Amino acid sequence: MPDNTDFYCPLYNQGLYIEKLTQTEAQVSMCCYQTPSEKLYSDVDFINNDYLSSVRKTYANGQAPVECNACWRLEKLNYQSYRQGAILSQTVHQQSMHSTTVLTNLLYNCENVCNLKCIICGPRYSSLWKDDYKKLGYPIRDRTESKTKTKHNNIFSKLDFSKLENIHFQGGEPFLTTDHKKILQKARNDGSIGNLIVSYNTNGTMLPDQETIELWKQVKLVKIYFSIDSVGDSFNYVRFPADWKQVENNIVNGFFKITDINIVFSIGPTVNITNVFYIGDVINWVEKNIAYNLQGDSTEIYINPVGDVGYGGQVLNLKNLSHELQQRALEYLDKFQYHKAIPPIMNSLSFVSQNPDNWIDYLNQIDQIRSTNWQKALCQLSQHIV
């Protein structure tokens, strides 16, 4: 396979993403950003799967697969794409580059059980959102939003984990499931656990249990990516019904006090209309409270542009800011340009506004069913609304 093109990605022949939809079936792709398979699979043959093989064939023919357009869009805006992150990780950790098809990277979407209904999310990734969708009259768009409990789906069980080097867990909230522990136990049984870099996306409301800690002690490195979009009252609003004080305590006095494990941390705000005027608060909080872990490793801040993860993700996209609000946001962000996370956000604030008022209607509807007040909770945003 080519390795010197502008669209090289190690995940084409080394990566597998699994998103369970039923107790027996799942969609697959090579990462969570790639367009997933339309077909559902009850068994995944990593080497011979028809969807994965089709994408690999396109790549082998020297073409950029259209299934990977999400990464190309991010790179045009100067965000680090998942593809670029995979290449960087492979280089930094001196991991294997295979010319043949070998499963070294597993991305696993745990059961979508979640204890939050974040403002940008929906029922695909949060079971708690389903009732609010009904109250708001939003239609369930597709099978990913109508999926039921998938606790007993162990589609990973027949995969060969012997060459695994990276496992990433997302949800839902992974620490509310047993999926991650089952997979780590299989990696131990298949003999790869000592070579693993294991990472999680978590909302910070849950701490790992002792069984998880014991499994972490056997891996090469643990990476924790906290989904922190803001701090204080604004955090409580956008990550409803989370309690910032509890999450802050979990991070500062829980995760950051874990010993006997090689563990590093990152903060990943998902930038959208509700928090674009609060990104500086996140940067300041990190620098003041968790700039380094116990071993002296720095805490990274990386920015995720909001995606189509639910109706909220659509309407709260920065492209729906009015021209005037885009200018106010640029003025605010200019004060934090010293941080590498900021320029890509500023670059993305150059769209022609598409629906400059629908996000206000959305937040007002949310307030009606949750008894919240966005204009009060998000005063750094609402102060610019005439």
N, C-alpha and C positions, 0 to 999 in steps of 0.2 A: 504494500500500500504506500502511496506517496506520503512523505513526511516533511516536505519543504514547500508546500503550497500555503497561500494566504488563509486557507480554511482548514488547515490541519487540526485535528482533535484526537487525542488518545482514546477518547471514549467510543469512537467508531467501531473499534474491534476489541475494546477492553471494558466498556461500560454497559450496565443494565439498570434500568429504572423499572420498578414494579409499583403499580397503584391498584390495590385490591378494590373490586366493585361489588362482589358478592362473597358468599362463604366459600365458593369454589373457583371463581374466575377473576382475572385481572387484565388490565391494559399493560403494555410494555413499551419501552423506548430505550434510548441509550443514556438519557439524563432527564431531569424533571423539566427542563426548558424545551426539549424537543417535542414536537407534535406527537402525541401517543398514538398507538395503533387503534384503528377503528375496531378491529377484531378483538374479541375477548379470548383469553387462553386459560385453560385449566391446568396446563402443563407447559413449562417454558424450557425449550431446548435452546440454550444460549447460542450455540454455534449454527444451528440449522433453522432457527425461527424465521418464518417467511418475511415478516415485517423488518426485522433487523437485517436480514440478508439483503433485502431490497435497498435499504439505505446504504449499506456497505458497498453494494454494486455501483451505486451512483458515485460514491466517493472514490472508489477504485478507478472509475472512468474519468477522473479528473474534474468532476463537477461538484459544486456546492449543493448538498441536499436541501430542498425547500423545507423539509421538516425541521431544519435548523435555523430558520429565519429569525427566531427570537434572539439568538446570539448576534446575528449580523446587525439587527436593529440597535441592540445595546451598544455595540462597538462603534456604530456611526455617531452615537451620542457621547462617546468617550467614557461610557461606563465599562467596568470590567465585566465581560461576559462569563458565563459558566465555562465556555470553551477555554478562554484565556486563564481562568482560575485553575482548570484542570492541568493545563500546560505548566503553569507556575508551580503548582503543588508537586507535579511529577519531577520538575527540575530541583526544587528546594529539598525535597525528601529523597532525591536520587533513586526514584522508583523505576521499575522496569518499563521499557518500550518494546512492545511486541509487534512483529510483522505478521504474526498469525493471530487468529481469534482466540483470546484467552480472557476469562473473567477475572479482572483484578479490581474493578470498581463496582460496588453495589450501592444503588440509591433506593431506599425503601420507604414508601409512604405508609406509615403505620396506620392502624385503624383511625378513622376521622373523629373519634371521640375527643371532645375538647371541653374545657371548663370556661372558655371565653367566647364571646361573639363580637370580635373586633370589627370596627367600623368599615374596614375595607373588605371584609371576608364574606363568606356565604356557606351554605350547607355542604359544599364539596369538601371543605377542609375543617368544618366545625359542625358537629352534631347539634350543638346548642342553638345554631342559627335557624333550624327548621321551623320552629314555632313562630319566630319573628317574620320569616318569609311569608307564612300563612297570614299573619296579622296585617302585613303590608300589602298583601295581594299579589306578591311576585310569583310568577310561574316558575316551576322547577324546569330549568332549561334543557337538561339532558341527563343521561344516566349517571354521570359523575356527581350530580347534585341529588340524585334520588337513591344513592347507594345506602344499603342498610348495614347493620353491624357485620363486620367481617372478622371478628375475633378468632374464629376457628379456621380461617383461610391460611394454610401453611404451604402456599404454592412454591415457596423457596426451598422446601425440604429436599427436592431431588437435584438441586443445583450442586455443582462441584465448587466448593469453597477453598480448595487446597492452595490456589494461587492468589487468593484475595489479598489486597493491600490496603484498600479503602472501603469503609462502609459509612454511609451517611443516612441518618434517620430524620424524617420529618413527619408531620401529622396534618390535622389534629395536634394533640400534645403527646409526644412520644412517651413521656414519663407516666402517662395515665394508662399505658398499654403494657402488655407483656411481650409484644412483638420483638422489641430490640433485644430483650434477654434471650429469647428463643434463638434468634439469629446469631448472637454472640456465642451461645452454647454450641450451636452447630459448627461455627468457625473453630471453636476449641476442639470439637470432635474430629473435624477435618484437618486439623494440624496447622491452621494459618493464624490463630489468634495472636501469637507472639509477634507477627509481622504487621499487624493491623494498625492503621490510623482510623479511629472511630470518631465520628462527628455527629452532632445533634443540633437541630433547630428547636428551641424551647422558648415558651413565653415567660419562664422564670417563676411561675407560681408553684412549681413542684420541685422538690429535691429528690435526687436519686436515692433509692433504698439500698440497704446493705448488700443485697444480692448483686445489684448493679455495680456497686463499688468494688466488690470482689472480682467481678469479671473485668472491670477496668484495670485492675492491678496486673492483669495478664497481657494487656495490649501494649503496643509500642507508644502510642500517643492518643490522647483524648482531646477533641476540640469541641467547645461549647459555643454555639452562636445564639446569643440572646436577642429575641425579637422585641426591641425596646424602641418605640417610635417617639416617645416624649418622656417627660418626667412630671411628677406631681399630679395636679388636677387634670391637666390635659391628657396625661397617660391614662388616668382612670376613665376618661371619656372615650378615647380612641381604642382602648383595650378593655372595654366594658365586659363584665363587671369586676375587673381586676382591682386590687388595692395596691397603689404604688408603694406604700410603706412596707407592706408584706413582701412584695417583689424585691424592693431594694434590700431588705434584710436578708432575703434568701440568697441574693447575689453576693452582697458584701460579707455577710457572716456565715453563709452556707457554702456556696460553690467556691468562693475564693479562699476558704479555710480548709479545703480538702487537701490532705497530705498523702504521701506515699504513692502518688499517681503523677505521671507526666501529663499535665493538663494545661491547656492554653484557652484563652477566651477572646471572643469577638462580640461586638455590638452591631446589630444590623437593622437600622431604621428602614422601614419601607416608606419612601418619601411619597407624599400625596398632599392634597389640598389641606387636610386637617393638621398636618404637622410640619409643613414647609417653613412656618414661622417659629418652629420650636427645635429645629435641628441643632442650632447653636447651644440650646440648653442641654441637649444630650451630650454634645462634645464637652461642655464645661463640667457636667456631672462625671463623665468618665475620667477626665483629667484630674479631677479633685478626689475621687473616691476609689477608682479601680484602674489606675493608669498601668499598674504592673501586678502580676501574680506573685505568689510566694517565691518563685524561682527567679524573678526579675524579668520575665518575658512581658513585653508590652501588650496592652489590650488594643486590638485593631478595631477600627470603625469602618464598616463598609456599607454602602448605600444600595438598597434595592429599589428600583423604580416600581411603582405599583403595577400589578398585572391584572388580568381579567380573572380574578379569583372569586368574584361574586358581583352582584349589582353595584355594591359600594366601590369595588375596585374600578369599575367602568366610570362612574360619575365623579369619583374623586381624583381621577387622573389630572395631572398638572395642566394638560392641554385644555381643560375646561375652566381654567382661571381666566378672568377678563384681562384685557391688555393692561388696565390700570393695576390690578392686583399682581400681575406678573412683574410690573415695574417695582411695586412695593416689596415683593419677595426678593428681587435682585438687590435692592438697596439693603435689605436685612442680611442676606447671605454674603454680601460684599465684606462684611465685618469679620467673616470666618474663612475668607479665601485662603488663609495660611494652611488650612487643613485640606489634605488631598481628596477628602470625600465631597468637598463643596463644588469645585468647578464643573463636574458632570451635571449636577443639579442645575447650575446656572445655564449651562449649555442647552438643557432641555426646556428652559423657559423662553423659547423663541417661537412657539407655535402660534398660529392664528387661532384665537379662541373659538372653540366649536360649540359648546353649550354652556355659556357662562352663568346660567342661573339654575340649572337642574340640580347641582350639588347642594344648593341652599334648600330646595324643596326636599331633597333626600334627607338632609340632617333634621329638618323640621318634622318630617314623618317619623324618623327615629326617636326624636324627643317625645313625640306623642305617645308612643307605645312603651318607652322606657322611663318616662318621667325624668328626663335629663334636660339640660339646657346648654346647647352647643355654644351659644353666644357668650355665656358666662364661663364655661369650661375652656373655651378656645378664644379668650379675649385678645390674644395677640394676632389672631386672624380677624375676629369680628370688628375690631377697632377700625379696620380699613373699609368696612361695609357702610355705605351711606344710607 
